Amino acid sequence: MVNYFNIVGMVADKSGYLWALSSENGIVILNLQTGLVAHYSTQQIQKNLNKYNINRFLSMDIDQNGNIWIVGLGSNFHHEFIKNY
């Protein structure tokens, strides 16, 4: 999976997780303590976005409160959103 994961952003949170964002394949979250990996596909992420159509992701960042911010590009918009997993 990671071989085809074009990374456009990566952040580490205070809880010990490393978040990697792919432009087209969603998010991979690595627990740095246990080594366990979770993958959220673009389709899974879109289900939480009120039916926004995301064609690809552009970047991600983490704020001082630990919120993960992701910038996505859709067919008729450029939209920032937040999602806590």
PyMOL Python script that loads the backbone (N, CA, C, O; Angstrom):
from pymol import cmd

cmd.read_pdbstr("""\
ATOM      1  N   MET A   1       0.828  -1.194   0.000  1.00  0.00           N
ATOM      2  CA  MET A   1       0.000   0.000   0.000  1.00  0.00           C
ATOM      3  C   MET A   1       0.867   1.250   0.000  1.00  0.00           C
ATOM      4  O   MET A   1       0.590   2.186  -0.750  1.00  0.00           O
ATOM      5  N   VAL A   2       1.899   1.287   0.813  1.00  0.00           N
ATOM      6  CA  VAL A   2       2.715   2.488   0.922  1.00  0.00           C
ATOM      7  C   VAL A   2       3.521   2.743  -0.343  1.00  0.00           C
ATOM      8  O   VAL A   2       3.881   3.888  -0.613  1.00  0.00           O
ATOM      9  N   ASN A   3       3.812   1.714  -1.122  1.00  0.00           N
ATOM     10  CA  ASN A   3       4.542   1.900  -2.375  1.00  0.00           C
ATOM     11  C   ASN A   3       3.787   2.807  -3.337  1.00  0.00           C
ATOM     12  O   ASN A   3       4.413   3.481  -4.155  1.00  0.00           O
ATOM     13  N   TYR A   4       2.483   2.843  -3.264  1.00  0.00           N
ATOM     14  CA  TYR A   4       1.660   3.645  -4.163  1.00  0.00           C
ATOM     15  C   TYR A   4       1.027   4.817  -3.431  1.00  0.00           C
ATOM     16  O   TYR A   4      -0.043   5.287  -3.817  1.00  0.00           O
ATOM     17  N   PHE A   5       1.668   5.283  -2.396  1.00  0.00           N
ATOM     18  CA  PHE A   5       1.120   6.312  -1.523  1.00  0.00           C
ATOM     19  C   PHE A   5       1.918   7.597  -1.726  1.00  0.00           C
ATOM     20  O   PHE A   5       2.919   7.820  -1.046  1.00  0.00           O
ATOM     21  N   ASN A   6       1.478   8.445  -2.662  1.00  0.00           N
ATOM     22  CA  ASN A   6       2.150   9.698  -2.978  1.00  0.00           C
ATOM     23  C   ASN A   6       1.926  10.685  -1.838  1.00  0.00           C
ATOM     24  O   ASN A   6       0.882  11.335  -1.784  1.00  0.00           O
ATOM     25  N   ILE A   7       2.889  10.809  -0.925  1.00  0.00           N
ATOM     26  CA  ILE A   7       2.718  11.613   0.285  1.00  0.00           C
ATOM     27  C   ILE A   7       2.844  13.098  -0.030  1.00  0.00           C
ATOM     28  O   ILE A   7       3.822  13.548  -0.628  1.00  0.00           O
ATOM     29  N   VAL A   8       1.807  13.858   0.398  1.00  0.00           N
ATOM     30  CA  VAL A   8       1.802  15.315   0.213  1.00  0.00           C
ATOM     31  C   VAL A   8       1.866  16.045   1.546  1.00  0.00           C
ATOM     32  O   VAL A   8       2.034  17.264   1.574  1.00  0.00           O
ATOM     33  N   GLY A   9       1.735  15.324   2.643  1.00  0.00           N
ATOM     34  CA  GLY A   9       1.810  15.936   3.957  1.00  0.00           C
ATOM     35  C   GLY A   9       2.016  14.888   5.027  1.00  0.00           C
ATOM     36  O   GLY A   9       1.576  13.746   4.895  1.00  0.00           O
ATOM     37  N   MET A  10       2.705  15.299   6.113  1.00  0.00           N
ATOM     38  CA  MET A  10       2.941  14.388   7.221  1.00  0.00           C
ATOM     39  C   MET A  10       3.066  15.212   8.500  1.00  0.00           C
ATOM     40  O   MET A  10       3.769  16.222   8.531  1.00  0.00           O
ATOM     41  N   VAL A  11       2.372  14.770   9.560  1.00  0.00           N
ATOM     42  CA  VAL A  11       2.454  15.433  10.854  1.00  0.00           C
ATOM     43  C   VAL A  11       2.471  14.374  11.954  1.00  0.00           C
ATOM     44  O   VAL A  11       1.979  13.260  11.772  1.00  0.00           O
ATOM     45  N   ALA A  12       3.047  14.745  13.098  1.00  0.00           N
ATOM     46  CA  ALA A  12       3.023  13.893  14.283  1.00  0.00           C
ATOM     47  C   ALA A  12       2.216  14.616  15.352  1.00  0.00           C
ATOM     48  O   ALA A  12       2.401  15.812  15.575  1.00  0.00           O
ATOM     49  N   ASP A  13       1.314  13.882  16.018  1.00  0.00           N
ATOM     50  CA  ASP A  13       0.513  14.520  17.059  1.00  0.00           C
ATOM     51  C   ASP A  13       1.100  14.233  18.448  1.00  0.00           C
ATOM     52  O   ASP A  13       2.057  13.470  18.583  1.00  0.00           O
ATOM     53  N   LYS A  14       0.521  14.844  19.458  1.00  0.00           N
ATOM     54  CA  LYS A  14       1.023  14.718  20.832  1.00  0.00           C
ATOM     55  C   LYS A  14       0.730  13.356  21.441  1.00  0.00           C
ATOM     56  O   LYS A  14       1.301  13.004  22.473  1.00  0.00           O
ATOM     57  N   SER A  15      -0.148  12.590  20.815  1.00  0.00           N
ATOM     58  CA  SER A  15      -0.526  11.278  21.337  1.00  0.00           C
ATOM     59  C   SER A  15       0.358  10.148  20.824  1.00  0.00           C
ATOM     60  O   SER A  15       0.141   8.988  21.173  1.00  0.00           O
ATOM     61  N   GLY A  16       1.349  10.471  20.004  1.00  0.00           N
ATOM     62  CA  GLY A  16       2.256   9.437  19.509  1.00  0.00           C
ATOM     63  C   GLY A  16       1.847   8.812  18.200  1.00  0.00           C
ATOM     64  O   GLY A  16       2.211   7.670  17.917  1.00  0.00           O
ATOM     65  N   TYR A  17       1.089   9.545  17.386  1.00  0.00           N
ATOM     66  CA  TYR A  17       0.673   9.054  16.075  1.00  0.00           C
ATOM     67  C   TYR A  17       1.325   9.884  14.975  1.00  0.00           C
ATOM     68  O   TYR A  17       1.452  11.102  15.099  1.00  0.00           O
ATOM     69  N   LEU A  18       1.736   9.222  13.904  1.00  0.00           N
ATOM     70  CA  LEU A  18       2.269   9.878  12.728  1.00  0.00           C
ATOM     71  C   LEU A  18       1.214   9.771  11.636  1.00  0.00           C
ATOM     72  O   LEU A  18       0.781   8.675  11.281  1.00  0.00           O
ATOM     73  N   TRP A  19       0.807  10.921  11.107  1.00  0.00           N
ATOM     74  CA  TRP A  19      -0.223  10.992  10.079  1.00  0.00           C
ATOM     75  C   TRP A  19       0.433  11.284   8.736  1.00  0.00           C
ATOM     76  O   TRP A  19       1.210  12.233   8.623  1.00  0.00           O
ATOM     77  N   ALA A  20       0.134  10.487   7.721  1.00  0.00           N
ATOM     78  CA  ALA A  20       0.643  10.712   6.371  1.00  0.00           C
ATOM     79  C   ALA A  20      -0.544  10.851   5.434  1.00  0.00           C
ATOM     80  O   ALA A  20      -1.460  10.029   5.456  1.00  0.00           O
ATOM     81  N   LEU A  21      -0.527  11.892   4.611  1.00  0.00           N
ATOM     82  CA  LEU A  21      -1.613  12.171   3.677  1.00  0.00           C
ATOM     83  C   LEU A  21      -1.144  11.934   2.255  1.00  0.00           C
ATOM     84  O   LEU A  21      -0.106  12.445   1.835  1.00  0.00           O
ATOM     85  N   SER A  22      -1.913  11.159   1.525  1.00  0.00           N
ATOM     86  CA  SER A  22      -1.649  10.918   0.114  1.00  0.00           C
ATOM     87  C   SER A  22      -2.522  11.836  -0.717  1.00  0.00           C
ATOM     88  O   SER A  22      -3.638  12.164  -0.314  1.00  0.00           O
ATOM     89  N   SER A  23      -2.033  12.250  -1.863  1.00  0.00           N
ATOM     90  CA  SER A  23      -2.825  13.126  -2.714  1.00  0.00           C
ATOM     91  C   SER A  23      -4.102  12.441  -3.199  1.00  0.00           C
ATOM     92  O   SER A  23      -5.108  13.114  -3.422  1.00  0.00           O
ATOM     93  N   GLU A  24      -4.083  11.128  -3.364  1.00  0.00           N
ATOM     94  CA  GLU A  24      -5.242  10.434  -3.926  1.00  0.00           C
ATOM     95  C   GLU A  24      -5.684   9.194  -3.154  1.00  0.00           C
ATOM     96  O   GLU A  24      -6.729   8.624  -3.467  1.00  0.00           O
ATOM     97  N   ASN A  25      -4.913   8.761  -2.150  1.00  0.00           N
ATOM     98  CA  ASN A  25      -5.225   7.509  -1.468  1.00  0.00           C
ATOM     99  C   ASN A  25      -5.619   7.646  -0.011  1.00  0.00           C
ATOM    100  O   ASN A  25      -5.709   6.642   0.695  1.00  0.00           O
ATOM    101  N   GLY A  26      -5.859   8.875   0.462  1.00  0.00           N
ATOM    102  CA  GLY A  26      -6.349   9.058   1.815  1.00  0.00           C
ATOM    103  C   GLY A  26      -5.260   9.264   2.848  1.00  0.00           C
ATOM    104  O   GLY A  26      -4.228   9.876   2.570  1.00  0.00           O
ATOM    105  N   ILE A  27      -5.502   8.745   4.049  1.00  0.00           N
ATOM    106  CA  ILE A  27      -4.625   8.970   5.189  1.00  0.00           C
ATOM    107  C   ILE A  27      -4.161   7.634   5.759  1.00  0.00           C
ATOM    108  O   ILE A  27      -4.942   6.688   5.864  1.00  0.00           O
ATOM    109  N   VAL A  28      -2.887   7.567   6.125  1.00  0.00           N
ATOM    110  CA  VAL A  28      -2.344   6.444   6.876  1.00  0.00           C
ATOM    111  C   VAL A  28      -1.903   7.000   8.220  1.00  0.00           C
ATOM    112  O   VAL A  28      -1.210   8.015   8.281  1.00  0.00           O
ATOM    113  N   ILE A  29      -2.306   6.335   9.296  1.00  0.00           N
ATOM    114  CA  ILE A  29      -1.942   6.754  10.641  1.00  0.00           C
ATOM    115  C   ILE A  29      -1.126   5.635  11.282  1.00  0.00           C
ATOM    116  O   ILE A  29      -1.579   4.493  11.370  1.00  0.00           O
ATOM    117  N   LEU A  30       0.078   5.976  11.726  1.00  0.00           N
ATOM    118  CA  LEU A  30       0.976   5.010  12.347  1.00  0.00           C
ATOM    119  C   LEU A  30       1.087   5.325  13.833  1.00  0.00           C
ATOM    120  O   LEU A  30       1.442   6.440  14.214  1.00  0.00           O
ATOM    121  N   ASN A  31       0.780   4.333  14.673  1.00  0.00           N
ATOM    122  CA  ASN A  31       0.987   4.457  16.109  1.00  0.00           C
ATOM    123  C   ASN A  31       2.462   4.184  16.355  1.00  0.00           C
ATOM    124  O   ASN A  31       2.927   3.058  16.179  1.00  0.00           O
ATOM    125  N   LEU A  32       3.198   5.211  16.762  1.00  0.00           N
ATOM    126  CA  LEU A  32       4.647   5.083  16.914  1.00  0.00           C
ATOM    127  C   LEU A  32       5.049   4.180  18.073  1.00  0.00           C
ATOM    128  O   LEU A  32       6.185   3.707  18.116  1.00  0.00           O
ATOM    129  N   GLN A  33       4.146   3.932  19.008  1.00  0.00           N
ATOM    130  CA  GLN A  33       4.472   3.073  20.147  1.00  0.00           C
ATOM    131  C   GLN A  33       4.216   1.607  19.859  1.00  0.00           C
ATOM    132  O   GLN A  33       4.992   0.749  20.279  1.00  0.00           O
ATOM    133  N   THR A  34       3.134   1.306  19.146  1.00  0.00           N
ATOM    134  CA  THR A  34       2.771  -0.088  18.894  1.00  0.00           C
ATOM    135  C   THR A  34       3.129  -0.562  17.492  1.00  0.00           C
ATOM    136  O   THR A  34       3.222  -1.765  17.249  1.00  0.00           O
ATOM    137  N   GLY A  35       3.332   0.377  16.569  1.00  0.00           N
ATOM    138  CA  GLY A  35       3.604   0.013  15.185  1.00  0.00           C
ATOM    139  C   GLY A  35       2.358  -0.301  14.378  1.00  0.00           C
ATOM    140  O   GLY A  35       2.461  -0.637  13.198  1.00  0.00           O
ATOM    141  N   LEU A  36       1.169  -0.200  14.994  1.00  0.00           N
ATOM    142  CA  LEU A  36      -0.073  -0.480  14.272  1.00  0.00           C
ATOM    143  C   LEU A  36      -0.377   0.641  13.288  1.00  0.00           C
ATOM    144  O   LEU A  36      -0.107   1.812  13.557  1.00  0.00           O
ATOM    145  N   VAL A  37      -0.945   0.265  12.141  1.00  0.00           N
ATOM    146  CA  VAL A  37      -1.245   1.209  11.073  1.00  0.00           C
ATOM    147  C   VAL A  37      -2.740   1.168  10.772  1.00  0.00           C
ATOM    148  O   VAL A  37      -3.340   0.095  10.703  1.00  0.00           O
ATOM    149  N   ALA A  38      -3.335   2.348  10.594  1.00  0.00           N
ATOM    150  CA  ALA A  38      -4.729   2.458  10.137  1.00  0.00           C
ATOM    151  C   ALA A  38      -4.731   3.236   8.835  1.00  0.00           C
ATOM    152  O   ALA A  38      -3.961   4.181   8.665  1.00  0.00           O
ATOM    153  N   HIS A  39      -5.601   2.834   7.912  1.00  0.00           N
ATOM    154  CA  HIS A  39      -5.719   3.521   6.630  1.00  0.00           C
ATOM    155  C   HIS A  39      -7.161   3.974   6.439  1.00  0.00           C
ATOM    156  O   HIS A  39      -8.097   3.188   6.585  1.00  0.00           O
ATOM    157  N   TYR A  40      -7.324   5.251   6.111  1.00  0.00           N
ATOM    158  CA  TYR A  40      -8.638   5.806   5.772  1.00  0.00           C
ATOM    159  C   TYR A  40      -8.578   6.224   4.318  1.00  0.00           C
ATOM    160  O   TYR A  40      -7.849   7.150   3.963  1.00  0.00           O
ATOM    161  N   SER A  41      -9.346   5.543   3.469  1.00  0.00           N
ATOM    162  CA  SER A  41      -9.326   5.846   2.037  1.00  0.00           C
ATOM    163  C   SER A  41     -10.000   7.192   1.777  1.00  0.00           C
ATOM    164  O   SER A  41     -10.715   7.719   2.630  1.00  0.00           O
ATOM    165  N   THR A  42      -9.765   7.727   0.607  1.00  0.00           N
ATOM    166  CA  THR A  42     -10.415   8.971   0.199  1.00  0.00           C
ATOM    167  C   THR A  42     -11.927   8.827   0.289  1.00  0.00           C
ATOM    168  O   THR A  42     -12.611   9.763   0.704  1.00  0.00           O
ATOM    169  N   GLN A  43     -12.456   7.680  -0.091  1.00  0.00           N
ATOM    170  CA  GLN A  43     -13.900   7.442  -0.045  1.00  0.00           C
ATOM    171  C   GLN A  43     -14.411   7.466   1.394  1.00  0.00           C
ATOM    172  O   GLN A  43     -15.479   8.018   1.657  1.00  0.00           O
ATOM    173  N   GLN A  44     -13.672   6.881   2.322  1.00  0.00           N
ATOM    174  CA  GLN A  44     -14.077   6.904   3.727  1.00  0.00           C
ATOM    175  C   GLN A  44     -14.080   8.327   4.272  1.00  0.00           C
ATOM    176  O   GLN A  44     -14.982   8.703   5.020  1.00  0.00           O
ATOM    177  N   ILE A  45     -13.091   9.108   3.909  1.00  0.00           N
ATOM    178  CA  ILE A  45     -13.005  10.487   4.371  1.00  0.00           C
ATOM    179  C   ILE A  45     -14.155  11.316   3.807  1.00  0.00           C
ATOM    180  O   ILE A  45     -14.722  12.147   4.516  1.00  0.00           O
ATOM    181  N   GLN A  46     -14.503  11.099   2.547  1.00  0.00           N
ATOM    182  CA  GLN A  46     -15.590  11.848   1.914  1.00  0.00           C
ATOM    183  C   GLN A  46     -16.930  11.626   2.610  1.00  0.00           C
ATOM    184  O   GLN A  46     -17.773  12.523   2.607  1.00  0.00           O
ATOM    185  N   LYS A  47     -17.145  10.465   3.202  1.00  0.00           N
ATOM    186  CA  LYS A  47     -18.397  10.191   3.905  1.00  0.00           C
ATOM    187  C   LYS A  47     -18.622  11.163   5.056  1.00  0.00           C
ATOM    188  O   LYS A  47     -19.765  11.398   5.448  1.00  0.00           O
ATOM    189  N   ASN A  48     -17.547  11.731   5.604  1.00  0.00           N
ATOM    190  CA  ASN A  48     -17.630  12.667   6.719  1.00  0.00           C
ATOM    191  C   ASN A  48     -17.642  14.123   6.275  1.00  0.00           C
ATOM    192  O   ASN A  48     -17.542  15.022   7.110  1.00  0.00           O
ATOM    193  N   LEU A  49     -17.762  14.369   4.975  1.00  0.00           N
ATOM    194  CA  LEU A  49     -17.637  15.730   4.447  1.00  0.00           C
ATOM    195  C   LEU A  49     -18.919  16.265   3.831  1.00  0.00           C
ATOM    196  O   LEU A  49     -18.860  17.108   2.937  1.00  0.00           O
ATOM    197  N   ASN A  50     -20.061  15.803   4.280  1.00  0.00           N
ATOM    198  CA  ASN A  50     -21.337  16.308   3.763  1.00  0.00           C
ATOM    199  C   ASN A  50     -21.425  16.219   2.250  1.00  0.00           C
ATOM    200  O   ASN A  50     -21.898  17.146   1.592  1.00  0.00           O
ATOM    201  N   LYS A  51     -20.973  15.114   1.707  1.00  0.00           N
ATOM    202  CA  LYS A  51     -21.091  14.814   0.276  1.00  0.00           C
ATOM    203  C   LYS A  51     -20.171  15.658  -0.614  1.00  0.00           C
ATOM    204  O   LYS A  51     -20.373  15.704  -1.827  1.00  0.00           O
ATOM    205  N   TYR A  52     -19.153  16.333  -0.029  1.00  0.00           N
ATOM    206  CA  TYR A  52     -18.189  17.021  -0.877  1.00  0.00           C
ATOM    207  C   TYR A  52     -17.445  15.990  -1.715  1.00  0.00           C
ATOM    208  O   TYR A  52     -17.146  14.896  -1.237  1.00  0.00           O
ATOM    209  N   ASN A  53     -17.150  16.331  -2.939  1.00  0.00           N
ATOM    210  CA  ASN A  53     -16.426  15.444  -3.827  1.00  0.00           C
ATOM    211  C   ASN A  53     -14.963  15.872  -3.853  1.00  0.00           C
ATOM    212  O   ASN A  53     -14.625  16.888  -4.461  1.00  0.00           O
ATOM    213  N   ILE A  54     -14.105  15.114  -3.208  1.00  0.00           N
ATOM    214  CA  ILE A  54     -12.682  15.414  -3.162  1.00  0.00           C
ATOM    215  C   ILE A  54     -11.987  14.632  -4.271  1.00  0.00           C
ATOM    216  O   ILE A  54     -12.041  13.403  -4.299  1.00  0.00           O
ATOM    217  N   ASN A  55     -11.340  15.344  -5.178  1.00  0.00           N
ATOM    218  CA  ASN A  55     -10.574  14.686  -6.238  1.00  0.00           C
ATOM    219  C   ASN A  55      -9.186  14.298  -5.761  1.00  0.00           C
ATOM    220  O   ASN A  55      -8.665  13.239  -6.114  1.00  0.00           O
ATOM    221  N   ARG A  56      -8.593  15.171  -4.952  1.00  0.00           N
ATOM    222  CA  ARG A  56      -7.280  14.875  -4.394  1.00  0.00           C
ATOM    223  C   ARG A  56      -7.009  15.792  -3.207  1.00  0.00           C
ATOM    224  O   ARG A  56      -7.625  16.846  -3.053  1.00  0.00           O
ATOM    225  N   PHE A  57      -6.083  15.362  -2.390  1.00  0.00           N
ATOM    226  CA  PHE A  57      -5.684  16.145  -1.226  1.00  0.00           C
ATOM    227  C   PHE A  57      -4.404  16.911  -1.564  1.00  0.00           C
ATOM    228  O   PHE A  57      -3.576  16.455  -2.351  1.00  0.00           O
ATOM    229  N   LEU A  58      -4.267  18.085  -0.949  1.00  0.00           N
ATOM    230  CA  LEU A  58      -3.131  18.951  -1.251  1.00  0.00           C
ATOM    231  C   LEU A  58      -2.124  19.054  -0.120  1.00  0.00           C
ATOM    232  O   LEU A  58      -0.918  19.057  -0.366  1.00  0.00           O
ATOM    233  N   SER A  59      -2.607  19.141   1.130  1.00  0.00           N
ATOM    234  CA  SER A  59      -1.686  19.296   2.251  1.00  0.00           C
ATOM    235  C   SER A  59      -2.395  19.005   3.561  1.00  0.00           C
ATOM    236  O   SER A  59      -3.620  18.884   3.606  1.00  0.00           O
ATOM    237  N   MET A  60      -1.612  18.893   4.626  1.00  0.00           N
ATOM    238  CA  MET A  60      -2.172  18.726   5.964  1.00  0.00           C
ATOM    239  C   MET A  60      -1.269  19.434   6.962  1.00  0.00           C
ATOM    240  O   MET A  60      -0.083  19.647   6.713  1.00  0.00           O
ATOM    241  N   ASP A  61      -1.857  19.792   8.094  1.00  0.00           N
ATOM    242  CA  ASP A  61      -1.110  20.453   9.157  1.00  0.00           C
ATOM    243  C   ASP A  61      -1.794  20.142  10.478  1.00  0.00           C
ATOM    244  O   ASP A  61      -2.915  19.633  10.494  1.00  0.00           O
ATOM    245  N   ILE A  62      -1.137  20.441  11.570  1.00  0.00           N
ATOM    246  CA  ILE A  62      -1.704  20.237  12.898  1.00  0.00           C
ATOM    247  C   ILE A  62      -1.582  21.559  13.651  1.00  0.00           C
ATOM    248  O   ILE A  62      -0.544  22.219  13.594  1.00  0.00           O
ATOM    249  N   ASP A  63      -2.651  21.944  14.360  1.00  0.00           N
ATOM    250  CA  ASP A  63      -2.606  23.205  15.103  1.00  0.00           C
ATOM    251  C   ASP A  63      -2.197  22.960  16.557  1.00  0.00           C
ATOM    252  O   ASP A  63      -1.966  21.821  16.962  1.00  0.00           O
ATOM    253  N   GLN A  64      -2.110  24.043  17.337  1.00  0.00           N
ATOM    254  CA  GLN A  64      -1.654  23.946  18.721  1.00  0.00           C
ATOM    255  C   GLN A  64      -2.589  23.127  19.598  1.00  0.00           C
ATOM    256  O   GLN A  64      -2.172  22.622  20.640  1.00  0.00           O
ATOM    257  N   ASN A  65      -3.842  22.989  19.193  1.00  0.00           N
ATOM    258  CA  ASN A  65      -4.816  22.193  19.948  1.00  0.00           C
ATOM    259  C   ASN A  65      -4.805  20.724  19.548  1.00  0.00           C
ATOM    260  O   ASN A  65      -5.549  19.925  20.117  1.00  0.00           O
ATOM    261  N   GLY A  66      -3.976  20.356  18.581  1.00  0.00           N
ATOM    262  CA  GLY A  66      -3.894  18.970  18.145  1.00  0.00           C
ATOM    263  C   GLY A  66      -4.878  18.596  17.058  1.00  0.00           C
ATOM    264  O   GLY A  66      -5.013  17.416  16.732  1.00  0.00           O
ATOM    265  N   ASN A  67      -5.578  19.581  16.482  1.00  0.00           N
ATOM    266  CA  ASN A  67      -6.514  19.307  15.392  1.00  0.00           C
ATOM    267  C   ASN A  67      -5.763  19.152  14.080  1.00  0.00           C
ATOM    268  O   ASN A  67      -4.866  19.934  13.766  1.00  0.00           O
ATOM    269  N   ILE A  68      -6.138  18.138  13.322  1.00  0.00           N
ATOM    270  CA  ILE A  68      -5.531  17.895  12.017  1.00  0.00           C
ATOM    271  C   ILE A  68      -6.344  18.638  10.966  1.00  0.00           C
ATOM    272  O   ILE A  68      -7.557  18.450  10.866  1.00  0.00           O
ATOM    273  N   TRP A  69      -5.680  19.479  10.188  1.00  0.00           N
ATOM    274  CA  TRP A  69      -6.319  20.234   9.110  1.00  0.00           C
ATOM    275  C   TRP A  69      -5.843  19.668   7.778  1.00  0.00           C
ATOM    276  O   TRP A  69      -4.648  19.448   7.578  1.00  0.00           O
ATOM    277  N   ILE A  70      -6.785  19.435   6.872  1.00  0.00           N
ATOM    278  CA  ILE A  70      -6.472  18.877   5.566  1.00  0.00           C
ATOM    279  C   ILE A  70      -7.065  19.785   4.500  1.00  0.00           C
ATOM    280  O   ILE A  70      -8.206  20.230   4.622  1.00  0.00           O
ATOM    281  N   VAL A  71      -6.293  20.060   3.456  1.00  0.00           N
ATOM    282  CA  VAL A  71      -6.779  20.851   2.333  1.00  0.00           C
ATOM    283  C   VAL A  71      -7.031  19.897   1.179  1.00  0.00           C
ATOM    284  O   VAL A  71      -6.147  19.142   0.774  1.00  0.00           O
ATOM    285  N   GLY A  72      -8.262  19.942   0.651  1.00  0.00           N
ATOM    286  CA  GLY A  72      -8.636  19.088  -0.458  1.00  0.00           C
ATOM    287  C   GLY A  72      -9.076  19.903  -1.653  1.00  0.00           C
ATOM    288  O   GLY A  72      -9.508  21.046  -1.507  1.00  0.00           O
ATOM    289  N   LEU A  73      -8.968  19.323  -2.829  1.00  0.00           N
ATOM    290  CA  LEU A  73      -9.374  19.965  -4.070  1.00  0.00           C
ATOM    291  C   LEU A  73     -10.493  19.146  -4.680  1.00  0.00           C
ATOM    292  O   LEU A  73     -10.362  17.938  -4.877  1.00  0.00           O
ATOM    293  N   GLY A  74     -11.608  19.823  -4.981  1.00  0.00           N
ATOM    294  CA  GLY A  74     -12.740  19.165  -5.606  1.00  0.00           C
ATOM    295  C   GLY A  74     -12.970  19.713  -6.995  1.00  0.00           C
ATOM    296  O   GLY A  74     -12.200  20.539  -7.486  1.00  0.00           O
ATOM    297  N   SER A  75     -14.038  19.247  -7.628  1.00  0.00           N
ATOM    298  CA  SER A  75     -14.297  19.645  -9.013  1.00  0.00           C
ATOM    299  C   SER A  75     -14.614  21.124  -9.142  1.00  0.00           C
ATOM    300  O   SER A  75     -14.264  21.732 -10.154  1.00  0.00           O
ATOM    301  N   ASN A  76     -15.272  21.731  -8.144  1.00  0.00           N
ATOM    302  CA  ASN A  76     -15.625  23.143  -8.250  1.00  0.00           C
ATOM    303  C   ASN A  76     -15.253  23.943  -7.015  1.00  0.00           C
ATOM    304  O   ASN A  76     -15.801  25.022  -6.789  1.00  0.00           O
ATOM    305  N   PHE A  77     -14.332  23.431  -6.214  1.00  0.00           N
ATOM    306  CA  PHE A  77     -13.994  24.162  -4.998  1.00  0.00           C
ATOM    307  C   PHE A  77     -12.610  23.785  -4.489  1.00  0.00           C
ATOM    308  O   PHE A  77     -12.024  22.782  -4.895  1.00  0.00           O
ATOM    309  N   HIS A  78     -12.121  24.602  -3.607  1.00  0.00           N
ATOM    310  CA  HIS A  78     -10.901  24.345  -2.847  1.00  0.00           C
ATOM    311  C   HIS A  78     -11.323  24.561  -1.405  1.00  0.00           C
ATOM    312  O   HIS A  78     -11.669  25.682  -1.033  1.00  0.00           O
ATOM    313  N   HIS A  79     -11.304  23.527  -0.586  1.00  0.00           N
ATOM    314  CA  HIS A  79     -11.975  23.563   0.689  1.00  0.00           C
ATOM    315  C   HIS A  79     -11.070  23.038   1.791  1.00  0.00           C
ATOM    316  O   HIS A  79     -10.460  21.978   1.648  1.00  0.00           O
ATOM    317  N   GLU A  80     -10.982  23.773   2.883  1.00  0.00           N
ATOM    318  CA  GLU A  80     -10.269  23.259   4.059  1.00  0.00           C
ATOM    319  C   GLU A  80     -11.291  22.629   4.996  1.00  0.00           C
ATOM    320  O   GLU A  80     -12.395  23.148   5.161  1.00  0.00           O
ATOM    321  N   PHE A  81     -10.925  21.529   5.595  1.00  0.00           N
ATOM    322  CA  PHE A  81     -11.817  20.898   6.554  1.00  0.00           C
ATOM    323  C   PHE A  81     -11.013  20.279   7.672  1.00  0.00           C
ATOM    324  O   PHE A  81      -9.799  20.107   7.566  1.00  0.00           O
ATOM    325  N   ILE A  82     -11.690  19.954   8.719  1.00  0.00           N
ATOM    326  CA  ILE A  82     -11.042  19.350   9.879  1.00  0.00           C
ATOM    327  C   ILE A  82     -11.769  18.053  10.210  1.00  0.00           C
ATOM    328  O   ILE A  82     -12.992  17.971  10.095  1.00  0.00           O
ATOM    329  N   LYS A  83     -11.036  17.073  10.609  1.00  0.00           N
ATOM    330  CA  LYS A  83     -11.647  15.808  11.023  1.00  0.00           C
ATOM    331  C   LYS A  83     -10.770  15.167  12.071  1.00  0.00           C
ATOM    332  O   LYS A  83      -9.584  14.941  11.833  1.00  0.00           O
ATOM    333  N   ASN A  84     -11.330  14.871  13.221  1.00  0.00           N
ATOM    334  CA  ASN A  84     -10.612  14.134  14.252  1.00  0.00           C
ATOM    335  C   ASN A  84     -10.970  12.662  14.125  1.00  0.00           C
ATOM    336  O   ASN A  84     -12.144  12.307  14.233  1.00  0.00           O
ATOM    337  N   TYR A  85      -9.999  11.807  13.900  1.00  0.00           N
ATOM    338  CA  TYR A  85     -10.246  10.365  13.772  1.00  0.00           C
ATOM    339  C   TYR A  85     -10.024   9.687  15.097  1.00  0.00           C
ATOM    340  O   TYR A  85     -10.181   8.470  15.202  1.00  0.00           O
TER     341      TYR A  85
END
""", "prot")
cmd.dss("prot")
cmd.show_as("cartoon", "prot")
cmd.util.cbc("prot")
cmd.orient("prot")
